[in-house]
Structure formats: structure tokens, C-alpha cells
Amino acid sequence: VAIDQLKAYYKGMSDVRDQLGKNLPIPESQYPYKHYYHNGNTNDQLVHFKYMSQISDRLVFIAETESREIIIVKFSRTYSKEAHELCASKGFAPVLRAYEDVCGGWHMVIMDYKKPEEYIPYHLRSDKQYSFPEPVILQERFTEIVQTLHAEDYVHGDIRDSNFLVKSDGTGAMLLDFDWAGKEGIVHYPIDINCLTVERPPEVKSGVHIKKQHDLDMLNIMFRRSNL
């Protein structure tokens, strides 16, 4: 009887949580332990921040610094600081504020936050509330970004619509997610690469070296699909 009562009690608590908890902020204890980073300009200065929300189910968070600046905090096993900085130096990626090693082989990446009303994710192109330039114009801009990497022998490896931001006035674009990026001939695709629900070139498989041509092929696939 006692066990049945306990089951009923916890079932009721679960129902309450399901009804009320969906829109509540995540408790601070459920965010990563890291609450500061070293300023990239003066490495001895600590910048403290607090987490505000998590982006989807990924280890990417929106946070606010003590000076009320909104930032993106990302945790990743692999990340190309150099490829990100190269794109950022041309205005093709958010400014990289910090890149730090944390425990267990993880890296913490801190970058500028881009307001959704200023930079729109390209995968929302079918949403009628947004207006994008013609696909041929965007393909030229995205190709310019990718070729900026290729000119320095970097590859990206995950060229998809969800990894591009388009400036709301149509004058610019940015590339995100440099997790797989690096020098051609050195970096390779992860073992768990998704080739089932994400269309990729036929030769792209887990463990294969990432090639510049793969990036260009992914651009073509992306715009072919956007024209369907």
C-alpha cells in the first residue's frame, strides 16, 4: 500500500512538473559549472556571466555578462579557433571573444550574440515573415565566405542552411559552427556524422578527410534544395 501511495504521489508531482515546468527557466545548477572566461585582450581579466537560456538541446547557451552584454557560450569537443577567427576578421562570423580548454577534453567558445531581428538563420527561409535576397545572390555570398576559408587551406565540413545567418537588410551573411573545421588533409568527419537525414556528397562518410570540394558540393545541395 505504501509503495502504491508513493507511486501516486510522484506521478502527481510529475504531472505538475509537466504542466508548469515547460516555460520555467532552467535552474542554475543545471547549467555548466563554468561562469567566467578570460578576456581575449587582457588575458588576466576575468569576465563573469550568467546563463539565460539553452539553444535547443545542444551545448550552446545565451548568457549575459556583468556589463549586461549578451553573448553565446558553446561547449564542444572539437573546434577550430583559427577558422572562426579568419571568418570573423572578414565580418563573416561573430567575433570570437574567447576560446578556452575546460575539463575532460572539452572546449568553451565565447562569441558575440547576434539578435534574431538583425541576423536571420537561413533555414527559416520558408517562413513568410522573413524576406531574403534571391537565392543566386545568397549563393554568391555564401560561396565567398567558404572560399575565404579555402584560400587559407581551411575546410568547414558542415555547410548547411542552419549554419548560415543572413543580415536582415540583405547586405551580409555569417557562417557558424566551426566544430569540424580545420586544415584540409588533417581534419576528418566524425564517426557519428548524420548522412541519413542530411543530404551530403556520396563520398562523405564517417572518418573520411574533409575536402574543400565537399564544402562546395554542400553549397550546391543546399541551394538545389532551396529551389525545390
C-alpha positions as CSV (number, residue, x, y, z in Angstrom):
1,V,0.0,0.0,0.0
2,A,2.8,2.4,0.9
3,I,4.5,1.7,-2.4
4,D,1.3,2.4,-4.3
5,Q,0.9,5.7,-2.4
6,L,4.4,6.7,-3.2
7,K,3.9,5.9,-6.9
8,A,0.7,8.0,-6.9
9,Y,2.5,10.9,-5.1
10,Y,5.4,11.0,-7.6
11,K,3.0,10.6,-10.5
12,G,1.2,13.7,-9.3
13,M,4.4,15.6,-8.9
14,S,5.4,14.6,-12.5
15,D,2.1,15.8,-13.8
16,V,2.6,19.2,-12.1
17,R,6.1,19.5,-13.4
18,D,4.9,18.7,-17.0
19,Q,2.1,21.3,-16.7
20,L,4.1,24.1,-15.1
21,G,7.8,23.4,-15.8
22,K,7.9,23.8,-19.6
23,N,8.1,27.6,-19.5
24,L,10.2,27.9,-16.4
25,P,13.9,28.9,-16.7
26,I,16.4,26.0,-16.2
27,P,17.8,26.1,-12.6
28,E,21.3,27.5,-12.4
29,S,22.5,24.1,-11.1
30,Q,21.6,22.5,-14.5
31,Y,23.8,24.8,-16.4
32,P,27.6,24.1,-17.0
33,Y,29.8,25.0,-14.0
34,K,31.9,27.5,-16.0
35,H,30.6,31.0,-15.3
36,Y,33.6,33.2,-16.5
37,Y,36.1,33.5,-19.2
38,H,39.4,35.3,-19.7
39,N,39.3,38.5,-21.7
40,G,40.9,37.9,-25.0
41,N,42.6,41.4,-25.0
42,T,43.9,41.2,-21.4
43,N,44.1,37.6,-20.5
44,D,44.4,38.3,-16.8
45,Q,40.9,39.9,-16.6
46,L,38.0,37.6,-15.8
47,V,34.6,38.2,-17.4
48,H,31.8,36.7,-15.3
49,F,28.5,35.8,-16.9
50,K,25.2,34.2,-16.0
51,Y,23.3,31.7,-18.2
52,M,20.0,32.8,-19.5
53,S,18.8,30.0,-21.8
54,Q,19.8,27.0,-23.8
55,I,19.6,26.9,-27.5
56,S,17.7,23.7,-28.4
57,D,19.2,20.5,-26.9
58,R,22.8,21.5,-27.8
59,L,25.5,22.6,-25.5
60,V,25.0,26.2,-26.7
61,F,23.7,28.9,-24.4
62,I,22.7,32.5,-24.3
63,A,24.3,34.3,-21.4
64,E,24.7,37.8,-20.0
65,T,28.0,39.4,-18.7
66,E,28.2,41.6,-15.7
67,S,28.3,44.6,-18.0
68,R,25.0,43.5,-19.5
69,E,26.4,42.3,-22.8
70,I,24.6,39.3,-24.4
71,I,27.0,36.5,-25.5
72,I,26.9,33.0,-26.8
73,V,28.6,30.3,-24.8
74,K,29.3,27.0,-26.5
75,F,30.9,23.8,-25.4
76,S,32.5,21.4,-27.9
77,R,34.9,18.5,-28.1
78,T,36.5,19.9,-31.3
79,Y,36.5,23.5,-32.6
80,S,38.7,25.4,-35.0
81,K,39.6,28.7,-33.3
82,E,41.7,29.7,-36.3
83,A,39.0,29.1,-38.9
84,H,36.5,31.0,-36.8
85,E,38.9,34.0,-36.3
86,L,39.7,34.0,-40.0
87,C,36.0,34.4,-40.9
88,A,35.4,36.9,-38.1
89,S,38.2,39.1,-39.4
90,K,36.3,39.5,-42.6
91,G,33.0,40.0,-40.9
92,F,31.9,36.5,-42.0
93,A,31.4,35.2,-38.4
94,P,30.5,36.6,-35.0
95,V,33.5,38.0,-33.1
96,L,35.2,35.2,-31.1
97,R,35.8,36.6,-27.6
98,A,37.4,33.6,-26.0
99,Y,38.4,30.0,-26.6
100,E,39.4,28.0,-23.5
101,D,40.1,24.4,-22.6
102,V,37.9,23.1,-19.9
103,C,37.9,19.7,-18.1
104,G,37.5,16.3,-19.9
105,G,38.8,17.4,-23.3
106,W,36.0,20.0,-23.8
107,H,36.5,23.5,-25.1
108,M,34.5,26.6,-24.2
109,V,33.8,29.0,-27.0
110,I,32.6,32.6,-26.3
111,M,31.3,34.7,-29.2
112,D,29.1,37.7,-29.9
113,Y,25.4,37.2,-29.9
114,K,23.5,38.2,-33.0
115,K,20.0,39.4,-32.4
116,P,17.5,37.4,-34.5
117,E,15.9,40.6,-35.8
118,E,19.3,41.6,-37.2
119,Y,20.6,38.2,-38.4
120,I,18.1,35.5,-39.5
121,P,19.0,31.8,-39.7
122,Y,18.9,30.8,-43.3
123,H,16.9,27.6,-42.5
124,L,14.0,29.9,-41.8
125,R,13.8,31.0,-45.4
126,S,10.4,29.4,-45.9
127,D,8.9,31.5,-43.1
128,K,6.8,34.2,-44.8
129,Q,7.6,36.7,-42.1
130,Y,11.2,37.0,-43.3
131,S,12.5,38.4,-46.5
132,F,15.7,37.1,-48.0
133,P,17.7,38.1,-51.1
134,E,17.3,36.0,-54.2
135,P,19.0,32.5,-53.9
136,V,21.5,33.3,-56.6
137,I,22.7,36.4,-54.6
138,L,22.9,34.4,-51.4
139,Q,24.8,31.6,-53.1
140,E,27.4,34.1,-54.2
141,R,27.8,35.5,-50.7
142,F,27.9,32.1,-49.0
143,T,30.5,30.9,-51.6
144,E,32.6,34.0,-50.9
145,I,32.6,33.0,-47.2
146,V,33.6,29.4,-47.9
147,Q,36.3,30.5,-50.4
148,T,37.8,32.7,-47.7
149,L,38.4,29.6,-45.7
150,H,39.6,27.6,-48.6
151,A,42.1,30.3,-49.6
152,E,44.0,29.6,-46.4
153,D,43.6,25.8,-46.8
154,Y,40.8,25.6,-44.2
155,V,37.7,23.5,-44.7
156,H,34.4,23.8,-42.8
157,G,32.8,20.4,-43.2
158,D,29.3,21.1,-42.2
159,I,27.9,23.6,-44.7
160,R,24.1,23.6,-44.1
161,D,21.4,26.2,-44.1
162,S,21.2,26.1,-40.3
163,N,24.8,27.2,-40.1
164,F,24.3,30.5,-42.0
165,L,22.9,33.8,-40.8
166,V,21.6,36.4,-43.2
167,K,21.6,40.0,-42.3
168,S,18.0,41.3,-42.1
169,D,18.7,44.1,-44.6
170,G,20.1,41.6,-47.1
171,T,23.6,43.2,-47.1
172,G,25.6,40.4,-45.4
173,A,25.9,36.9,-44.1
174,M,27.8,34.9,-41.5
175,L,28.9,31.3,-41.1
176,L,28.6,29.4,-37.8
177,D,29.7,26.1,-36.2
178,F,33.4,25.6,-36.8
179,D,33.3,22.3,-34.8
180,W,34.6,20.2,-37.7
181,A,36.7,22.9,-39.4
182,G,40.4,22.8,-39.8
183,K,43.2,22.3,-42.3
184,E,42.4,20.3,-45.4
185,G,44.1,16.9,-45.3
186,I,44.1,16.9,-41.5
187,V,40.6,17.1,-40.2
188,H,38.0,14.4,-40.9
189,Y,34.3,13.8,-40.4
190,P,33.2,12.5,-37.0
191,I,32.2,8.9,-36.6
192,D,28.6,9.8,-35.9
193,I,28.1,12.0,-38.9
194,N,24.4,12.2,-40.0
195,C,24.2,11.1,-43.6
196,L,20.6,9.7,-43.3
197,T,18.5,12.9,-42.7
198,V,21.1,15.3,-44.0
199,E,22.0,15.0,-47.7
200,R,25.7,15.1,-48.3
201,P,28.0,14.2,-51.2
202,P,28.3,10.5,-51.8
203,E,32.0,10.2,-50.8
204,V,31.3,11.9,-47.4
205,K,31.4,9.2,-44.7
206,S,32.4,8.9,-41.1
207,G,36.2,9.2,-40.6
208,V,36.8,10.5,-44.2
209,H,39.0,13.5,-44.6
210,I,37.1,16.7,-45.2
211,K,37.8,18.3,-48.6
212,K,37.2,21.7,-50.0
213,Q,35.1,20.2,-52.8
214,H,32.8,18.7,-50.1
215,D,32.1,22.3,-48.9
216,L,31.3,23.5,-52.4
217,D,29.2,20.4,-53.1
218,M,27.2,21.0,-49.9
219,L,26.5,24.6,-51.0
220,N,25.2,23.3,-54.3
221,I,23.0,20.7,-52.5
222,M,21.7,23.4,-50.1
223,F,20.6,25.8,-52.9
224,R,19.3,23.0,-55.1
225,R,17.0,22.0,-52.2
226,S,16.0,25.6,-51.5
227,N,14.8,25.9,-55.1
228,L,12.5,22.9,-54.8
